[in-house]
Amino acid sequence: MSMAPAAILTLNAGSSNIKFAVFLSGTTLNAILRGAIQGLETATPHVIAKDAAGVVQIDRQWAPETATTFGSILGDLLTIIDDRLGAATLMAVGHRVVHGGADHVAPERVTPDLMAAFEGLIALDPLHMPRNIEAMRAVSLARPTLPQVACFDTAFHRTQPLVASSFAIPRTLTAKGVRRFGFHGLSYEYIAACLEQQAPTLARGRVIVAHLGSGASLCALAGGSSIATTTGFSTLDGLMMATRCGNLDPGVIFYLLRQGHSADEIEDMLFNRSGLLGVSGVSGDMKLLLSSGTPVAREAIDLFVYRIVTEAGALVGALGGLDGLVFTAGTGEHSPAIRAAVCNRLNWLGLQLDASANAAGVSQIAASGSKIDVRVIATDEEAMIARHTLETIGKTTDRQE
């Protein structure tokens, strides 16, 4: 008698939305649903999900008179997904956890002790960690026996040498955990795995991966391992992003404090009102800026590209050279104009772009004479979470047996 197929749900809980995906487990993990719950802070949250062919399978809005909480919405989502699974059974939930601190360097089964440890990480990331914790609690309340796995966005960068993760601050602060952690690790881990399959020789070399989405960063890979990245102690550091400032002289913060701005006001400005949005005054959406044609939009785009190429130069130094450049995430995957602007400013490396291939959006976009391999690879953090969840649940079961 054949067993019913098993499904894994992945959750990426943000402040105003929850991204999710459902994977069926078999010889390979296949995504059968991808979607998001938008408007968590409103009276009418809305969930929409599509199947692998892009056809809408779930489209529901909670009524204003419904007493919705974060927990009840997640409970409803689990029920909605159960209804869509048919003969399949939901076997586990995998969570993207933004910050793992210094101690959590691999996926872990969610337990009461781990949840207690997460409370101690809120100080490291007060914007993301509370929502990550809330999602785990909501699932635990709705389905107490359903296994959950925490997958850390910082874990992939554990291979970085001490010199790449240190700040030039008093050692007492370093000992207390003030160091560079790096983020977008699940995305970089997925790209490293893709490179190993698609271009094993390149995967063993020196590669910069450009994760360019609403959040943006670069990662230097040596033999598939992270040796440096642009994000640091927080997700503010490094590249300019949709609404985040990126690299900033700390003196600016002292100046703003002395001008009467509160710490909360400064934090909100640097996280939510800076970056592409702050510079342009128009939007943090790269598509809108590219189509705008206004001088302020052009200034924002130029600064975004400038920050990428200057940070890339630093990572070339960390790697001791460069063999490949990979673009990924929303802007990296879908904006030929940004890819071209970045590559044109990196031609001193011997990088030559094939304009036609770039415009067509194919996977390999370097010209035939280029000394640097240039690729476009779609990232899939949800698939990485699902893989880790399946592996972790299997290991836990093996230990129990």
N, C-alpha and C positions, 0 to 999 in steps of 0.2 A: 504494500500500500504506500503510495507516494505521499510525502508530507506537504502541507500547505506552504507556499512560498512565504518568506519572511521579508518584512519591510523595515527600513530605518528612516526615521525623521530627523532632519538636521534643522537646528534653530540658530538664527543670528539675531539676537534681540538688541535693538537700538532704542534710542530715547523716544522716537515717534513712530517707529515701525518694527515689524518682525519679518525678516526674510526667512523662508523655509523651503525645504525640498524633501521629496520622498523618493527613496531608492529601493528597488527590489534586489534582494540578495540572491545571487546564483553563481555561475562560473565567473560572471562579471557583475559589477554594480551598475544598474541601469536606472537613471532618473525618470520617473513616470509623472512627477508633478514638480513644478517650481512656482513659487508665488510669494506674496507678501501681504501682511496685514498693515494697512496704512491708517493714519489718523488715530493712533492710540490715545492721544491727549484730547480728542474731540468727543462729542456726544454720539457720533455716528461712525465708528470704526468700519473699515471696509476691507474684505479679503477677496483677492482674486488670484487664481492659479491656473496655469496652462500645462498641457501635457507636452511630451517630447516633440510633437509636431507643431506646437505653438497654438493649439486650439484651447480656448477657455473651457475649463472643466468645473471651476468653482468661481462663483461671483455672488458674494453676499454682503449686505450692509446691515449692521446692527441698528435697530430702531432707536430713536432718541429717548423713548420712554423706557427702554431696557436699562436696568441697573447693571451696567458693565464695569467690570474691574479687569485689571491685567490678568489676574488668575482665571476669571470666568471666561475671558476671551480665549485664552490658551486652552482651557478645558473644552470650549466649543470647537476649537480648531482640531483637537484630537478626535472628537466625535465626527466632525466633517470628514476627516481623513479616513477614519475607520469605515465610514459609509462608502468611500471611494475605493477601498482596497479589495473589496469582493472577498475572494477566498484567501487572500494574503492576510498575514497577522503582523501587527506592529511589534517588533521585537526589542527596539531600543531607540533612545533619543540622543543625538550628539549635539553638543552646544559649542559654538565659537565663543571662547572666553578671551577677551582682549588682552588681559594681563595675567601672567603666571608668576611674576616676581622672580626671585632668584632660585626658588626651590622647586618650581613645577616646570620641568623641562621635557615632559612627555605626556601624552594623553592619560587621563586617570578616570577611573570609575567614580562617580559622584556618591559620596557617603556623608553622613552627618559631620564627621571629622573634617572632611575636605571643605564642606560648606562653612564650617567654623573658621577654617584657615582663610577662606576667601574674604571673610569680614575684615581680616587684617590687611588685605590688599586694597581695600577701598581707598585708603590714603594715597596709594600710588596712582590710582585712576578713579577719581570720584565721579566721573561722567559716565563711564561704561560699566564698571563692576557692579554697581547696585542693580542695574537692569539685568545683567547676566545672572546674578544671584536670584533675582525675582523670578526669572524664567524657570530656573531649576526648581525653585520652591513650588511654583504653580503646577509644573508637571508632576512633581512628587505628591502634591495634594490631590490632583485629579486622578493620577494612576500610581498609587504607592508602590506597586510591585514592578513597574516598568523600569528597566535599567537605564541609567543616564551616564553619559561620558562627557567629560570636559576636555576640549581641544584648545590648546593655548596658542594665541597668535605670536607670542614671544618665543616659543620653544625652539623654533627652527634656528634661531640666532645663537643658541647655546654654544655653538662651535666657534664663535668668534674669540680670537686671542684677547688676553687681558688688555693689551695696549689699545685695542679697538673699542673696548667697552668701558674704558675709564675716563673720568673727568679729572682735570687738574685742580682738585679741591682738597681740603684737609682729609687725611686718611680716616679720621673718625667718622666723617660723613659717608665715605665710600663703604666703610664697614657696616654702616646702617642701611645700605642698599641704594644709595644715590649713585647710579651708574647708568650706562647706556644699555637698554634692553633690546630695542628694535621691534618693529611691528610688521603687519602684513605677512607674517611667517607662513601661514597656511597657503597663501597664494604662491609664495616663493617655493615652498616645498612641492606644490603641484607642478610648477613650471620646471623645477629641477628633475622631477620624475619624467615629465614629457620629453625633456631634452635627452635624457638617458635612452628613451625609446626611439626618438626621431633622429638624433644626431649624437651617437655615443662618443665620437671623437671630440666634438665640441663640448659635450657635457664634462669631459675630463679636463678641459682647459679652463681659461679665465673668461668669465662671462659677467656682464652687467645686465640685470633684469630691471626694467623700468615699469613699475606698477603705477600706471597713471590713470586714476579714477577720481572720484570726489575726494578721496584720500589718496595721497601720492607719496611714493618713496622709491628709492633705488636700492638694490642689493648687489653686492659683489660676491659672486660664487667662484670658488676655486675647487675644481673636482666635484662640483655639486653641493658643496658645503658653504654656508654663509661665513665670510670672514670680515665683512663690514657692511653697514647699512646706514642710510641717511637719517632715519628716525632714531631717537635716543631714549631719554628717560620717559618722555611722553610722546603722544602722537602729534604734538605741535612742531617738533624739530624737523630739520631737513628741508624738503621741497615745499614751495608754496602750493597750497591745495585749493579746493573749491571755496572754503570759508575759513581755513586756518592759515596762519601767517607763515609757517615754516621757520627757518633759521632767523633768529632775532637777537640783537645785542641785548643782554640782560639789563643794560643801562636804561633802555627804553621803559622797562617796567618800573624801575626806581623813579624815573622821571614822572611817569603817570601817577604813581602813588603820591609823590610830593605835590602833584597838581590837584590832589583831592579825590582821585578816582579810587574806589574800593577794590580790594582783591577780587571780589566776585565780578565787578564790572569789567575789570581788565581780563579776567578769565573768559567771560562771555564774549568780549570783543575779539580776543585772539583765536578763540575756537569757532565762533559763529558769525563774525562780521568782518573778517579779514580775508586774506587770500585773493582769489579771482574776484569775489564779490566786493571786497573792500577796495581794491585798486580800481576796478571798473565802475563801481557804484551802480552797476546794472544787474549782474547775475554772477553766480558761481558756476553756471552751466557752460561748459566749453562750447557746445554746439551753438548756443545763443550768441556767445561772444564772437565766434568765428563768422556768423552770419550778420552780426550787427554792423560792422564797418565803421563804427565810431572811433575817434581817436583814443578815448579812454579804454574801450574794449581792446584795441590794438596794444596799448601800453600793458594791460594785464596779461595778454597772450605773450608779448615779448619778454616780460619779466618771468613768466612761467617757464619759457624755453631757456632763458638765460640761467635760471636757477638749476635746471636739469643739467645743462652742459657743464656748468662749473662744478657741481657736485659729482658728475660723472668723471671729470678730470681728477678729482680727489680719489675716487674709487679705482681709477686706472693706476694711480700711484700706489694704492694699497695692494693691488693685484700684481704690480710689477709688469704691467702690459695688459693687452686685451686681445681676445680671440673672437668674441661674439657679443652682440647686443640684442636683447629680446624685449619687445614691447608687449605689454599685457594690460588688462583691466579696461574699463570703458573707453577712455580717451586713447590709450595706447593701442587698443584693438581696432577702433573705428574712426580714427582721425588721421588720414594720410597727410594733412597739412602740418599737424604737430610732429608727426614722425619725420617728415621731410625737413622741417625747420631744425629739429634736433640733430639729425644726421648731417645736414649741411654745415653745422657749426662744429661737428666732430670730424670733418674731413682731414684734419691734421694728423689723425690716427691712421690714415690710409683707407678710411671708410668711404666707399662709393655706393650711392643708392641707385637702384634701378627705378626710375620714376614711373614707368608703366606698371611694373609689378607692385609698387607701393600704392598707386592709384587703384589698382584692381583688388587690393587687400588680400593678396595671396600670402602664404606662410613664409616664403623666402624672398626678401626684397633687396638683397645686396646685388650690385652690379657684378658682372663676371670678373672684373679686375680688382674688386675690393679685397683689401687685406683683412677686413673684419666681416665676419658672417653676421647678417642682420635678419632677424626673424620676428614674426608676429604670431604669438601663441595665446589662444583664449584661456584665461584662467578659470578654475572651478574650485573655489574654496569649499563649496558644499560637498563635492565629491571627495575631497581630502578628509573632511570631517566624517563622512560616511565610512570611508576606508578605516580611519582610526577607530571609529566606534565599533565596527565589526571586529577588528583585530583585538581591541581591548576587552570586549565582551567575551570573545573566545578564550583569551588568556585567563580571564577571571573564572570562567567555567572550568577550564583545565585545572586551575589551582584548587577549586572547590572539590573536583572529583578526586 
